[in-house]
Amino acid sequence: MPGSPVDLVIAGTRYRVVSSASREELQRLAALVDEKLGGLVPPDKPVTPQAMLLAAMAFAHEAERARAAAAATTERAKTVLQGLLGRVDATLGGVDLVLRKLESPDDSAGGDALELTVDPGS
């Protein structure tokens, strides 16, 4: 849903845009573009379409790197969680074994003895 027109100034040029984004957000983004261009074009030189393209490509590169970092973080989190779930499953399996042994005490007379110990590392 388009909003009201918003005037933005980037590298000294006024642009009128219409967007569903808020005026504040558009101004914040325009300031980021202006800052990026300031790092690419000396203050005494005009901003060319090529400079705008370079700024857009720099932002695209940053977005690509951020997506890759987010994907790597997600994969690391999945690996850690899978390890934790494996440990929980193993612990619950041990508890289940203890409960079964406790529920049928007759089996322990002729079979394996139930040995319970506390792991000081836990």
C-alpha positions in Angstrom: 0.0 0.0 0.0 1.8 3.1 -1.2 2.1 6.0 1.3 2.6 9.8 0.8 5.4 11.2 -1.3 8.6 11.7 0.7 11.4 14.0 -0.4 14.9 12.6 0.1 18.3 14.2 -0.5 21.1 11.9 -1.5 24.5 13.4 -2.6 22.9 16.8 -2.9 20.2 15.6 -5.3 16.5 15.7 -4.3 14.4 12.6 -5.0 10.7 12.2 -4.4 9.6 8.7 -3.6 6.4 7.0 -2.6 6.7 3.9 -0.5 4.8 1.9 2.2 7.8 2.6 4.5 7.6 5.4 7.0 9.1 8.8 6.3 11.6 8.2 9.1 12.7 4.8 7.7 13.2 6.3 4.2 15.2 9.2 5.6 17.4 6.8 7.6 18.0 4.6 4.5 18.7 7.7 2.4 21.3 8.8 5.0 22.9 5.4 4.7 23.1 5.7 0.9 24.5 9.2 1.2 27.1 8.0 3.7 28.1 5.1 1.4 28.4 7.5 -1.6 30.5 9.8 0.6 33.0 7.0 1.0 33.1 6.3 -2.7 33.1 9.8 -4.2 35.4 12.6 -3.2 33.5 15.7 -1.9 34.5 17.9 -4.8 33.4 15.4 -7.5 29.8 14.9 -8.8 28.0 11.7 -8.0 27.7 9.8 -11.3 25.3 6.9 -12.1 28.4 4.6 -11.9 29.0 5.8 -8.3 25.3 5.1 -7.5 25.8 1.6 -9.0 28.9 1.0 -6.9 27.0 2.0 -3.8 24.1 -0.3 -4.7 26.6 -3.1 -5.3 28.4 -2.5 -2.0 25.0 -2.7 -0.2 24.2 -5.9 -2.1 27.6 -7.4 -1.2 27.0 -6.5 2.5 23.5 -8.1 2.4 24.9 -11.2 0.8 27.6 -11.5 3.5 25.0 -10.9 6.2 22.8 -13.7 4.8 25.7 -16.1 4.6 26.7 -15.3 8.2 23.1 -15.8 9.3 22.9 -19.2 7.5 26.2 -20.3 9.1 24.9 -19.2 12.6 21.7 -21.2 11.9 23.6 -24.3 11.0 25.8 -24.0 14.1 22.7 -23.6 16.2 21.1 -26.7 14.6 24.3 -28.7 15.3 24.5 -27.6 18.9 20.7 -28.3 19.4 21.0 -31.8 17.8 23.9 -32.5 20.2 21.9 -31.4 23.2 18.9 -33.4 22.1 21.1 -36.5 21.7 22.3 -35.9 25.3 18.8 -35.5 26.6 17.6 -38.6 24.7 20.5 -40.6 26.2 19.7 -39.3 29.7 16.1 -40.1 29.3 17.0 -43.6 28.0 19.0 -44.2 31.1 16.1 -43.0 33.3 13.8 -45.3 31.4 16.2 -48.2 32.1 16.3 -47.4 35.8 12.5 -47.2 35.9 12.1 -50.5 34.2 14.6 -52.1 36.6 12.7 -50.6 39.6 9.3 -51.8 38.3 10.5 -55.4 38.0 12.7 -56.1 41.0 12.4 -59.9 40.4 14.6 -59.6 37.3 17.5 -58.2 39.3 17.8 -61.4 41.4 19.0 -63.6 38.6 20.1 -60.9 36.1 22.2 -57.8 36.0 22.4 -55.9 39.2 21.2 -52.3 39.0 24.1 -50.0 39.8 23.5 -46.3 40.3 26.3 -43.8 40.5 26.6 -40.0 40.4 28.8 -38.6 37.8 30.8 -35.7 39.4 31.2 -34.1 36.0 27.4 -33.5 35.6 
